[in-house]
Amino acid sequence: MNKLYRRRESCRLCGGTDLTLVLSLTPTPPANAFVAKSALNDTQEFFPLDLFFCKSCTHVQLLDIVDPSVLFADYVYVSGISPVFVEHFKKYAAYVLSRFQPPADSLVVDIGSNDGTLLSIFKDAGMTVLGIDPARDIAAQANQNGIETKTNFFTKTLAKRIAGSRGAGEHYHGQQCFCSC
């Protein structure tokens, strides 16, 4: 088996094992894995696209899990290019700020922050922001644009490090506020 992916044996939602293959598409390279013209004749990694149905909870899902670094280290899509997405982020940030009313300079962490589009809205509202995103070039661009971004996957270890250096978060209106889309 390819070391860059593994197949789950259980449902992603309920953990059930009564799974039925309902559609098997041709294995394909990851989406947005664009190849330079000079590499068009090179062999690309392909991954299964088999769709399974869980008879226990009726969830339809892919069971093959591709190594996240293959999918995201060189990710190219940036959220700031979509006017609809930017508008959604503006509405979401306004909702979060209105509902939780965090004090000025509160820390907002976005996991999978991409180019920092969402965080830039929170930063403009007076918040301290921190992005976490494994896409090297996109995270570097976010940093260049003034959105502090750690080029990493969000893990329990990273969460503990952030909590240790930045604080574990404040309670607003009786709720822990963790903001991420």
Protein Blocks (a to p, Z undefined) as FASTA:
>chain_A
ZZkbccdfbdfklopabdcdfbdcdddddehiacdfklmmpccddddddddddfklopac
dfbdcdfklmmmmgcbdfklpmklmmmmmmmmmmmmmmnopaehiacddehklnommmmm
mmmnopacddddfblklmmmmmmnopacddddddfklmmmmmmmnogbdaeehiacdddZ
Z
